[in-house]
C-alpha cells in the first residue's frame, strides 16, 4: 500500500480554513479515512493527511492541511498557506457568524497564498438543515461575487465531501494541464516544488495520522 501511495503524477497542497468548530477536521478525516468523530477536539496549530485520487487518468495526491481556527493560532498558521494551490473555506450553515467571518478568512488567504489558488466555499453540516442560519442562495451569491466555487457538505453523513475535494483537485489539475500544454511556466503549481516540507510538533492524534496516509 505504501509503495502505491508514493506513486503519483501530481502533488497538490490544499488548506482548510475557517472558524473553529465548523468541521474542518472531520471533513479531512471523512475524505482521507472515511471517519467521523463526534467528539473531535479543536485542532492545535496544524495537522495534515493525504489521499491519492484519479483525475482524468492521472494519479493526483492531495496533501490536505487542517489549520486551527482559533484566533490565538492565526499568526502561526499563516505560514502554512505557502505552497497551497487549493483552499476550502469552511463555515457552519447553522452559525451565521462563521459565514460572516468568511470574508475575513478570504482576505487572509489572498494576503498569504498564491494569486492563482483555487478556492471553494464550503457550507458544512448540511445535515443540520432544521437549524439552518445561512441561506444557500446567500452563500452562492457571495461565492459568485468573489470568484469562488461553492458546495454544501456534511462530514457527518458524507454528503458531497468526496465531490468537494474531487471538484477542487480536478480544477487544479486542469489549470496545470493547460499551462503545460501552452508551454507556459508551471512554477506556481509544479508538483515537485509546491509543497514545502515543514516540521510540526506531533499532536495527540498523531498515531491516527499514520494510517490516514494509506491510499484508499
VEXDO-416128 format. One line per 5 residues: number of its first residue (from 1); their letters; for each residue x negated, y, z of N, C-alpha, C, O. Coordinates in nm, 2 decimals, m for minus. Example, Ala and Ser with C-alpha at 12.3 -4.5 7.8 and 13.67 -1.06 7.14 Angstrom:
BEGIN
1 = as = m1.32 m0.57 0.78 m1.23 m0.45 0.78 m1.32 m0.33 0.78 m1.42 m0.33 0.85  m1.28 m0.22 0.71 m1.37 m0.11 0.71 m1.29 0.00 0.79 m1.34 0.11 0.80
END
This chain:
BEGIN
1 = xxxxx = m0.08 m0.12 0.00 0.00 0.00 0.00 m0.09 0.13 0.00 m0.06 0.22 m0.07  m0.19 0.13 0.08 m0.27 0.25 0.09 m0.34 0.28 m0.04 m0.36 0.39 m0.07  m0.39 0.17 m0.11 m0.45 0.19 m0.24 m0.36 0.26 m0.34 m0.40 0.35 m0.41  m0.23 0.21 m0.34 m0.14 0.27 m0.43 m0.11 0.41 m0.39 m0.09 0.50 m0.48  m0.11 0.44 m0.26 m0.08 0.58 m0.22 m0.20 0.67 m0.26 m0.17 0.79 m0.28
6 = xxxxx = m0.32 0.62 m0.28 m0.43 0.70 m0.32 m0.43 0.73 m0.47 m0.51 0.81 m0.51  m0.35 0.66 m0.54 m0.35 0.68 m0.69 m0.24 0.77 m0.73 m0.12 0.74 m0.71  m0.27 0.89 m0.78 m0.17 0.98 m0.82 m0.23 1.07 m0.93 m0.35 1.09 m0.94  m0.14 1.13 m1.01 m0.18 1.22 m1.11 m0.19 1.37 m1.07 m0.27 1.45 m1.11  m0.10 1.40 m0.97 m0.10 1.54 m0.92 m0.08 1.54 m0.77 m0.01 1.45 m0.72
11 = xxxxx = m0.13 1.63 m0.70 m0.12 1.65 m0.56 m0.07 1.79 m0.54 m0.14 1.89 m0.57  0.05 1.80 m0.48 0.12 1.94 m0.46 0.14 1.96 m0.31 0.20 1.87 m0.25  0.10 2.07 m0.26 0.13 2.11 m0.12 0.26 2.19 m0.12 0.28 2.29 m0.19  0.35 2.14 m0.03 0.48 2.21 m0.01 0.49 2.25 0.14 0.46 2.16 0.22  0.54 2.37 0.17 0.56 2.41 0.31 0.71 2.42 0.34 0.78 2.47 0.25
16 = xxxxx = 0.74 2.38 0.46 0.88 2.40 0.51 0.88 2.52 0.60 0.80 2.52 0.70  0.96 2.62 0.58 0.96 2.74 0.66 1.10 2.77 0.70 1.20 2.72 0.64  1.12 2.85 0.81 1.25 2.88 0.86 1.25 2.88 1.01 1.15 2.84 1.07  1.35 2.93 1.07 1.36 2.94 1.22 1.35 2.80 1.28 1.37 2.70 1.22  1.31 2.81 1.41 1.30 2.69 1.49 1.44 2.63 1.51 1.54 2.70 1.53
21 = xxxxx = 1.45 2.49 1.50 1.58 2.43 1.52 1.67 2.41 1.40 1.78 2.36 1.41  1.62 2.45 1.28 1.71 2.44 1.16 1.70 2.30 1.10 1.78 2.27 1.01  1.61 2.22 1.15 1.60 2.08 1.10 1.49 2.05 1.00 1.49 1.96 0.92  1.38 2.14 1.00 1.27 2.12 0.91 1.20 1.98 0.93 1.17 1.91 0.84  1.18 1.95 1.06 1.11 1.83 1.09 1.19 1.71 1.05 1.13 1.61 1.00
26 = xxxxx = 1.32 1.71 1.07 1.40 1.60 1.03 1.41 1.59 0.87 1.43 1.48 0.82  1.41 1.70 0.80 1.41 1.69 0.66 1.28 1.62 0.61 1.28 1.54 0.52  1.17 1.66 0.68 1.04 1.60 0.64 1.04 1.45 0.67 1.00 1.37 0.58  1.09 1.41 0.79 1.09 1.27 0.82 1.19 1.19 0.74 1.17 1.07 0.71  1.30 1.25 0.70 1.40 1.18 0.62 1.35 1.16 0.48 1.37 1.05 0.43
31 = xxxxx = 1.28 1.25 0.42 1.22 1.23 0.29 1.10 1.14 0.29 1.09 1.06 0.20  1.01 1.15 0.38 0.89 1.07 0.38 0.90 0.93 0.44 0.83 0.84 0.40  0.99 0.92 0.54 1.00 0.79 0.61 1.15 0.74 0.62 1.17 0.63 0.67  1.24 0.82 0.57 1.38 0.78 0.58 1.42 0.76 0.73 1.49 0.67 0.76  1.38 0.86 0.81 1.41 0.85 0.95 1.47 0.98 1.00 1.45 1.09 0.94
36 = xxxxx = 1.55 0.97 1.10 1.61 1.09 1.16 1.61 1.08 1.31 1.64 0.97 1.37  1.57 1.18 1.38 1.56 1.18 1.53 1.65 1.29 1.59 1.62 1.40 1.58  1.76 1.24 1.66 1.85 1.34 1.72 1.78 1.42 1.83 1.82 1.53 1.86  1.67 1.36 1.89 1.60 1.43 2.00 1.47 1.49 1.95 1.38 1.51 2.03  1.46 1.53 1.82 1.34 1.59 1.77 1.31 1.72 1.84 1.40 1.80 1.86
41 = xxxxx = 1.18 1.73 1.89 1.14 1.85 1.96 1.08 1.95 1.86 1.04 1.92 1.75  1.07 2.07 1.91 1.02 2.18 1.83 0.87 2.15 1.79 0.79 2.10 1.87  0.84 2.17 1.66 0.71 2.15 1.62 0.61 2.25 1.68 0.64 2.37 1.69  0.49 2.20 1.72 0.39 2.28 1.78 0.28 2.30 1.67 0.22 2.21 1.64  0.27 2.42 1.63 0.16 2.45 1.53 0.21 2.40 1.39 0.29 2.46 1.32
46 = xxxxx = 0.15 2.29 1.35 0.18 2.24 1.21 0.16 2.09 1.21 0.07 2.03 1.27  0.25 2.02 1.13 0.23 1.88 1.10 0.25 1.86 0.96 0.31 1.94 0.89  0.21 1.75 0.90 0.24 1.72 0.76 0.25 1.57 0.74 0.20 1.49 0.81  0.32 1.54 0.63 0.33 1.40 0.59 0.33 1.40 0.43 0.35 1.50 0.37  0.31 1.28 0.38 0.30 1.27 0.23 0.40 1.17 0.18 0.44 1.07 0.25
51 = xxxxx = 0.43 1.18 0.05 0.51 1.08 m0.02 0.48 1.10 m0.17 0.48 1.21 m0.22  0.47 0.99 m0.24 0.45 1.00 m0.38 0.58 0.96 m0.46 0.65 0.87 m0.41  0.61 1.03 m0.56 0.73 1.00 m0.64 0.69 1.01 m0.79 0.58 1.05 m0.83  0.78 0.95 m0.87 0.75 0.95 m1.02 0.83 1.07 m1.08 0.95 1.09 m1.06  0.76 1.15 m1.15 0.82 1.27 m1.22 0.78 1.26 m1.37 0.66 1.28 m1.41
56 = xxxxx = 0.87 1.23 m1.45 0.85 1.22 m1.60 0.73 1.13 m1.63 0.65 1.17 m1.72  0.72 1.02 m1.57 0.62 0.92 m1.60 0.49 0.94 m1.53 0.39 0.86 m1.55  0.48 1.05 m1.45 0.35 1.08 m1.38 0.38 1.06 m1.23 0.49 1.08 m1.17  0.27 1.02 m1.16 0.28 1.00 m1.01 0.24 1.13 m0.94 0.13 1.18 m0.95  0.34 1.19 m0.87 0.32 1.32 m0.81 0.32 1.29 m0.66 0.42 1.24 m0.60
61 = xxxxx = 0.21 1.32 m0.59 0.20 1.31 m0.44 0.23 1.44 m0.38 0.16 1.54 m0.40  0.33 1.44 m0.30 0.37 1.56 m0.22 0.31 1.56 m0.08 0.32 1.47 m0.01  0.23 1.67 m0.05 0.18 1.68 0.08 0.27 1.79 0.14 0.25 1.91 0.11  0.35 1.76 0.24 0.46 1.85 0.29 0.42 1.89 0.43 0.40 1.81 0.52  0.41 2.02 0.45 0.37 2.08 0.58 0.49 2.13 0.65 0.57 2.21 0.59
66 = xxxxx = 0.50 2.10 0.77 0.61 2.14 0.86 0.56 2.25 0.95 0.48 2.22 1.05  0.59 2.37 0.93 0.53 2.48 1.01 0.63 2.52 1.12 0.75 2.52 1.10  0.57 2.55 1.24 0.65 2.59 1.35 0.73 2.71 1.33 0.68 2.81 1.27  0.86 2.71 1.37 0.94 2.83 1.35 0.94 2.93 1.46 0.99 3.04 1.45  0.88 2.89 1.58 0.88 2.99 1.69 0.79 3.11 1.67 0.69 3.09 1.60
71 = xxxxx = 0.83 3.22 1.71 0.76 3.34 1.69 0.61 3.33 1.74 0.53 3.38 1.67  0.59 3.27 1.85 0.45 3.27 1.90 0.35 3.19 1.82 0.23 3.20 1.83  0.40 3.11 1.72 0.31 3.04 1.64 0.30 3.10 1.50 0.23 3.05 1.41  0.37 3.21 1.47 0.37 3.27 1.34 0.24 3.30 1.29 0.20 3.29 1.17  0.15 3.36 1.38 0.02 3.41 1.34 m0.07 3.29 1.29 m0.14 3.31 1.19
76 = xxxxx = m0.06 3.18 1.36 m0.15 3.07 1.32 m0.09 3.00 1.19 m0.17 2.95 1.11  0.04 2.99 1.18 0.09 2.92 1.07 0.08 2.99 0.94 0.08 2.93 0.83  0.06 3.12 0.94 0.04 3.20 0.82 m0.08 3.14 0.73 m0.07 3.15 0.61  m0.18 3.09 0.80 m0.30 3.04 0.73 m0.26 2.92 0.65 m0.33 2.89 0.55  m0.16 2.85 0.68 m0.12 2.72 0.62 m0.05 2.74 0.49 m0.02 2.64 0.41
81 = xxxxx = m0.01 2.87 0.46 0.05 2.89 0.33 m0.05 2.88 0.21 m0.01 2.86 0.10  m0.18 2.89 0.25 m0.28 2.88 0.14 m0.28 2.75 0.07 m0.28 2.64 0.13  m0.27 2.76 m0.07 m0.27 2.64 m0.15 m0.14 2.58 m0.17 m0.12 2.49 m0.25  m0.03 2.64 m0.11 0.10 2.58 m0.13 0.16 2.62 m0.27 0.15 2.74 m0.31  0.21 2.53 m0.34 0.27 2.56 m0.47 0.42 2.55 m0.47 0.49 2.58 m0.56
86 = xxxxx = 0.47 2.51 m0.35 0.62 2.50 m0.33 0.66 2.52 m0.19 0.58 2.50 m0.10  0.78 2.58 m0.17 0.83 2.60 m0.03 0.98 2.58 m0.03 1.05 2.61 m0.12  1.02 2.52 0.08 1.16 2.50 0.11 1.19 2.60 0.23 1.14 2.58 0.34  1.27 2.70 0.21 1.31 2.79 0.31 1.44 2.75 0.37 1.55 2.75 0.30  1.44 2.70 0.49 1.55 2.62 0.55 1.62 2.71 0.65 1.56 2.78 0.74
91 = xxxxx = 1.76 2.70 0.65 1.84 2.77 0.75 1.95 2.67 0.79 1.97 2.57 0.72  2.01 2.69 0.90 2.12 2.61 0.96 2.25 2.67 0.91 2.28 2.79 0.95  2.34 2.59 0.84 2.46 2.65 0.79 2.56 2.69 0.90 2.65 2.77 0.88  2.53 2.64 1.02 2.62 2.67 1.14 2.57 2.78 1.22 2.63 2.82 1.32  2.45 2.84 1.19 2.40 2.95 1.26 2.36 3.06 1.17 2.26 3.06 1.10
96 = xxxxx = 2.44 3.16 1.16 2.42 3.27 1.06 2.29 3.34 1.08 2.23 3.39 0.99  2.24 3.36 1.21 2.12 3.43 1.23 2.00 3.36 1.16 1.91 3.43 1.11  2.00 3.23 1.15 1.89 3.16 1.09 1.89 3.19 0.94 1.79 3.19 0.87  2.01 3.21 0.88 2.02 3.25 0.74 1.98 3.40 0.72 1.91 3.43 0.63  2.02 3.49 0.82 1.98 3.63 0.81 1.83 3.64 0.82 1.77 3.72 0.75
101 = xxxxx = 1.76 3.56 0.90 1.62 3.56 0.91 1.55 3.51 0.79 1.42 3.52 0.78  1.62 3.45 0.69 1.56 3.40 0.57 1.49 3.51 0.49 1.39 3.49 0.43  1.54 3.63 0.50 1.48 3.74 0.43 1.34 3.77 0.48 1.25 3.80 0.41  1.33 3.77 0.61 1.20 3.79 0.68 1.10 3.68 0.64 0.99 3.70 0.61  1.15 3.55 0.64 1.06 3.44 0.61 1.02 3.45 0.46 0.91 3.42 0.43
106 = xxxxx = 1.11 3.49 0.38 1.08 3.51 0.24 0.97 3.61 0.21 0.88 3.59 0.13  0.98 3.72 0.29 0.88 3.83 0.28 0.74 3.77 0.32 0.64 3.80 0.26  0.74 3.70 0.44 0.62 3.65 0.49 0.56 3.55 0.39 0.44 3.55 0.37  0.64 3.47 0.33 0.59 3.37 0.23 0.53 3.44 0.11 0.42 3.40 0.07  0.60 3.54 0.06 0.54 3.61 m0.05 0.42 3.70 m0.02 0.34 3.73 m0.11
111 = xxxxx = 0.41 3.73 0.11 0.29 3.81 0.15 0.16 3.71 0.16 0.05 3.76 0.13  0.19 3.59 0.19 0.07 3.50 0.22 0.05 3.39 0.11 m0.06 3.34 0.10  0.16 3.36 0.03 0.15 3.25 m0.07 0.12 3.30 m0.21 0.12 3.42 m0.23  0.09 3.21 m0.30 0.06 3.25 m0.44 0.19 3.30 m0.50 0.30 3.26 m0.47  0.17 3.40 m0.59 0.29 3.46 m0.65 0.37 3.37 m0.74 0.49 3.39 m0.76
116 = xxxxx = 0.31 3.26 m0.78 0.38 3.16 m0.87 0.45 3.05 m0.79 0.50 2.95 m0.85  0.45 3.06 m0.66 0.51 2.95 m0.58 0.65 2.92 m0.61 0.73 3.02 m0.63  0.69 2.80 m0.61 0.83 2.76 m0.64 0.91 2.75 m0.51 0.87 2.68 m0.42  1.01 2.83 m0.49 1.08 2.84 m0.37 1.23 2.79 m0.38 1.30 2.83 m0.47  1.27 2.71 m0.28 1.41 2.66 m0.28 1.47 2.70 m0.15 1.41 2.68 m0.04
121 = xxxxx = 1.59 2.77 m0.15 1.66 2.80 m0.03 1.75 2.67 0.01 1.82 2.62 m0.08  1.73 2.63 0.13 1.80 2.50 0.17 1.89 2.53 0.29 1.84 2.57 0.40  2.02 2.51 0.27 2.11 2.52 0.38 2.13 2.39 0.44 2.20 2.30 0.39  2.06 2.36 0.56 2.06 2.23 0.62 2.18 2.21 0.72 2.25 2.31 0.75  2.20 2.09 0.76 2.31 2.05 0.85 2.45 2.07 0.78 2.54 2.11 0.85
126 = xxxxx = 2.46 2.03 0.66 2.59 2.04 0.59 2.69 1.95 0.65 2.81 1.96 0.62  2.65 1.85 0.73 2.74 1.77 0.80 2.83 1.84 0.90 2.93 1.80 0.95  2.78 1.96 0.94 2.85 2.05 1.04 2.94 2.14 0.97 2.96 2.26 1.01  3.01 2.09 0.87 3.10 2.18 0.78 3.21 2.25 0.87 3.25 2.36 0.84  3.25 2.18 0.97 3.36 2.23 1.06 3.31 2.35 1.14 3.39 2.42 1.20
131 = xxxxx = 3.17 2.37 1.15 3.11 2.48 1.23 3.05 2.58 1.14 2.97 2.66 1.18  3.07 2.57 1.01 3.00 2.65 0.91 3.02 2.80 0.94 3.12 2.85 0.97  2.90 2.87 0.94 2.89 3.01 0.96 2.84 3.08 0.84 2.85 3.21 0.83  2.78 3.01 0.75 2.72 3.07 0.63 2.79 3.02 0.50 2.77 2.90 0.47  2.88 3.10 0.44 2.95 3.05 0.32 2.85 3.01 0.21 2.75 3.08 0.19
136 = xxxxx = 2.88 2.91 0.14 2.79 2.86 0.03 2.77 2.97 m0.07 2.66 2.98 m0.12  2.88 3.04 m0.11 2.87 3.14 m0.22 2.78 3.25 m0.18 2.71 3.31 m0.26  2.78 3.29 m0.05 2.69 3.39 0.00 2.55 3.35 m0.01 2.46 3.43 m0.06  2.51 3.23 0.03 2.38 3.18 0.02 2.33 3.17 m0.13 2.22 3.20 m0.16  2.42 3.12 m0.21 2.39 3.11 m0.35 2.36 3.24 m0.42 2.27 3.26 m0.50
141 = xxxxx = 2.44 3.34 m0.38 2.42 3.48 m0.43 2.28 3.54 m0.39 2.21 3.60 m0.47  2.25 3.51 m0.26 2.12 3.55 m0.21 2.00 3.49 m0.29 1.91 3.55 m0.32  2.02 3.36 m0.31 1.91 3.29 m0.38 1.90 3.34 m0.53 1.79 3.35 m0.58  2.01 3.36 m0.59 2.01 3.41 m0.73 1.94 3.55 m0.74 1.86 3.58 m0.83  1.98 3.63 m0.64 1.92 3.77 m0.63 1.77 3.77 m0.61 1.70 3.86 m0.66
146 = xxxxx = 1.72 3.67 m0.54 1.58 3.66 m0.51 1.50 3.56 m0.60 1.38 3.53 m0.57  1.57 3.50 m0.70 1.50 3.41 m0.79 1.46 3.28 m0.73 1.36 3.22 m0.76  1.55 3.23 m0.64 1.52 3.10 m0.57 1.62 3.00 m0.62 1.73 3.03 m0.67  1.58 2.87 m0.62 1.68 2.77 m0.64 1.75 2.74 m0.50 1.71 2.79 m0.40  1.87 2.67 m0.50 1.95 2.66 m0.38 2.01 2.53 m0.37 2.06 2.47 m0.47
151 = xxxxx = 2.02 2.48 m0.25 2.09 2.35 m0.23 2.13 2.34 m0.08 2.07 2.40 0.00  2.23 2.27 m0.05 2.27 2.24 0.09 2.24 2.09 0.11 2.27 2.00 0.03  2.19 2.06 0.23 2.14 1.93 0.27 2.19 1.89 0.40 2.24 1.97 0.48  2.18 1.76 0.43 2.20 1.71 0.57 2.09 1.61 0.60 2.09 1.50 0.54  2.00 1.64 0.68 1.90 1.54 0.72 1.96 1.42 0.80 1.91 1.31 0.80
156 = xxxxx = 2.07 1.45 0.87 2.14 1.35 0.95 2.20 1.24 0.86 2.18 1.12 0.88  2.28 1.28 0.76 2.34 1.18 0.67 2.27 1.16 0.53 2.32 1.09 0.45  2.16 1.23 0.52 2.07 1.21 0.40 2.12 1.29 0.28 2.06 1.29 0.17  2.23 1.36 0.29 2.29 1.43 0.17 2.19 1.53 0.11 2.14 1.62 0.17  2.16 1.51 m0.02 2.08 1.60 m0.10 1.93 1.62 m0.06 1.86 1.70 m0.12
161 = xxxxx = 1.89 1.54 0.04 1.75 1.56 0.09 1.65 1.51 m0.02 1.56 1.58 m0.06  1.68 1.40 m0.08 1.60 1.35 m0.19 1.60 1.44 m0.31 1.50 1.47 m0.37  1.72 1.49 m0.34 1.74 1.58 m0.45 1.66 1.71 m0.43 1.61 1.76 m0.53  1.66 1.76 m0.31 1.59 1.89 m0.28 1.45 1.88 m0.32 1.39 1.96 m0.39  1.38 1.77 m0.27 1.24 1.76 m0.29 1.21 1.72 m0.43 1.11 1.77 m0.49
166 = xxxxx = 1.29 1.63 m0.49 1.27 1.59 m0.63 1.28 1.71 m0.72 1.20 1.73 m0.81  1.38 1.80 m0.70 1.40 1.91 m0.78 1.28 2.01 m0.78 1.23 2.06 m0.88  1.24 2.03 m0.65 1.12 2.12 m0.64 1.00 2.07 m0.70 0.92 2.14 m0.77  0.97 1.94 m0.68 0.85 1.88 m0.73 0.85 1.87 m0.89 0.75 1.89 m0.95  0.97 1.85 m0.94 0.99 1.84 m1.08 0.96 1.98 m1.15 0.90 1.99 m1.25
171 = xxxxx = 1.01 2.08 m1.08 0.99 2.22 m1.13 0.84 2.26 m1.13 0.79 2.32 m1.22  0.78 2.22 m1.02 0.63 2.25 m1.01 0.56 2.17 m1.12 0.47 2.23 m1.18  0.59 2.05 m1.14 0.53 1.97 m1.24 0.54 2.03 m1.38 0.45 2.03 m1.46  0.66 2.07 m1.41 0.69 2.13 m1.54 0.61 2.26 m1.56 0.56 2.28 m1.67  0.59 2.34 m1.46 0.51 2.46 m1.47 0.37 2.42 m1.50 0.30 2.48 m1.59
176 = xxxxx = 0.32 2.32 m1.43 0.18 2.27 m1.45 0.17 2.22 m1.59 0.07 2.25 m1.66  0.26 2.14 m1.64 0.25 2.08 m1.77 0.26 2.19 m1.88 0.18 2.18 m1.98  0.34 2.29 m1.86 0.35 2.39 m1.96 0.22 2.47 m1.97 0.17 2.51 m2.08  0.16 2.49 m1.86 0.03 2.56 m1.86 m0.08 2.48 m1.93 m0.16 2.53 m2.00  m0.08 2.35 m1.90 m0.18 2.26 m1.96 m0.16 2.26 m2.11 m0.26 2.26 m2.19
181 = xxxxx = m0.03 2.25 m2.15 m0.01 2.24 m2.30 m0.04 2.37 m2.37 m0.08 2.37 m2.49  m0.03 2.48 m2.30 m0.06 2.61 m2.36 m0.21 2.64 m2.36 m0.25 2.74 m2.42  m0.28 2.56 m2.28 m0.42 2.58 m2.27 m0.46 2.69 m2.18 m0.58 2.73 m2.17  m0.36 2.74 m2.10 m0.40 2.85 m2.01 m0.46 2.78 m1.88 m0.43 2.67 m1.85  m0.53 2.86 m1.81 m0.59 2.81 m1.68 m0.49 2.76 m1.59 m0.38 2.82 m1.57
186 = xxxxx = m0.52 2.65 m1.52 m0.42 2.59 m1.43 m0.47 2.60 m1.29 m0.43 2.52 m1.20  m0.55 2.70 m1.26 m0.61 2.71 m1.13 m0.51 2.72 m1.01 m0.54 2.66 m0.90  m0.40 2.78 m1.03 m0.31 2.80 m0.92 m0.25 2.67 m0.88 m0.21 2.65 m0.76  m0.23 2.58 m0.98 m0.16 2.45 m0.95 m0.25 2.33 m0.97 m0.20 2.22 m0.98  m0.38 2.35 m0.98 m0.47 2.24 m1.01 m0.46 2.13 m0.89 m0.47 2.17 m0.78
191 = xxxxx = m0.43 2.01 m0.93 m0.41 1.91 m0.82 m0.53 1.88 m0.74 m0.52 1.84 m0.62  m0.65 1.91 m0.80 m0.77 1.88 m0.72 m0.82 1.99 m0.63 m0.90 1.98 m0.55  m0.76 2.11 m0.65 m0.81 2.23 m0.58 m0.70 2.30 m0.49 m0.74 2.38 m0.41  m0.57 2.27 m0.51 m0.48 2.35 m0.44 m0.45 2.31 m0.30 m0.39 2.39 m0.22  m0.50 2.19 m0.26 m0.48 2.15 m0.12 m0.61 2.16 m0.05 m0.70 2.08 m0.07
196 = xxxxx = m0.62 2.25 0.05 m0.74 2.27 0.12 m0.74 2.19 0.25 m0.65 2.20 0.33  m0.84 2.10 0.27 m0.84 2.02 0.39 m0.85 2.11 0.51 m0.93 2.20 0.52  m0.75 2.09 0.61 m0.75 2.17 0.73 m0.75 2.07 0.85 m0.66 1.98 0.85  m0.83 2.09 0.95 m0.83 2.01 1.07 m0.73 2.07 1.16 m0.74 2.19 1.20  m0.63 1.99 1.20 m0.54 2.03 1.30 m0.54 1.94 1.42 m0.57 1.82 1.41
201 = xxxxx = m0.50 1.99 1.54 m0.50 1.91 1.66 m0.39 1.81 1.65 m0.28 1.85 1.60  m0.41 1.69 1.69 m0.30 1.59 1.68 m0.19 1.62 1.78 m0.22 1.69 1.88  m0.07 1.59 1.75 0.04 1.61 1.83 0.09 1.48 1.89 0.03 1.37 1.86  0.19 1.48 1.97 0.24 1.36 2.03 0.31 1.27 1.93 0.35 1.16 1.96  0.33 1.32 1.81 0.39 1.24 1.71 0.29 1.18 1.61 0.32 1.12 1.51
206 = xxxxx = 0.16 1.20 1.64 0.05 1.15 1.55 0.06 1.01 1.51 0.04 0.98 1.40  0.09 0.91 1.61 0.10 0.77 1.56 0.20 0.75 1.46 0.18 0.67 1.37  0.31 0.82 1.46 0.42 0.80 1.36 0.37 0.85 1.23 0.40 0.80 1.12  0.29 0.96 1.23 0.24 1.02 1.10 0.16 0.92 1.02 0.16 0.93 0.90  0.09 0.83 1.09 0.01 0.74 1.01 0.09 0.65 0.92 0.05 0.62 0.81
211 = xxxxx = 0.21 0.62 0.98 0.30 0.53 0.90 0.36 0.61 0.78 0.40 0.55 0.68  0.38 0.74 0.80 0.46 0.82 0.71 0.38 0.83 0.57 0.44 0.86 0.47  0.26 0.81 0.58 0.18 0.83 0.45 0.18 0.70 0.36 0.12 0.70 0.26  0.26 0.60 0.40 0.27 0.49 0.31 0.36 0.52 0.20 0.46 0.60 0.22  0.34 0.47 0.08 0.42 0.50 m0.04 0.55 0.43 m0.02 0.56 0.31 0.01
216 = x = 0.66 0.51 m0.04 0.79 0.45 m0.02 0.85 0.39 m0.15 0.96 0.34 m0.16
END
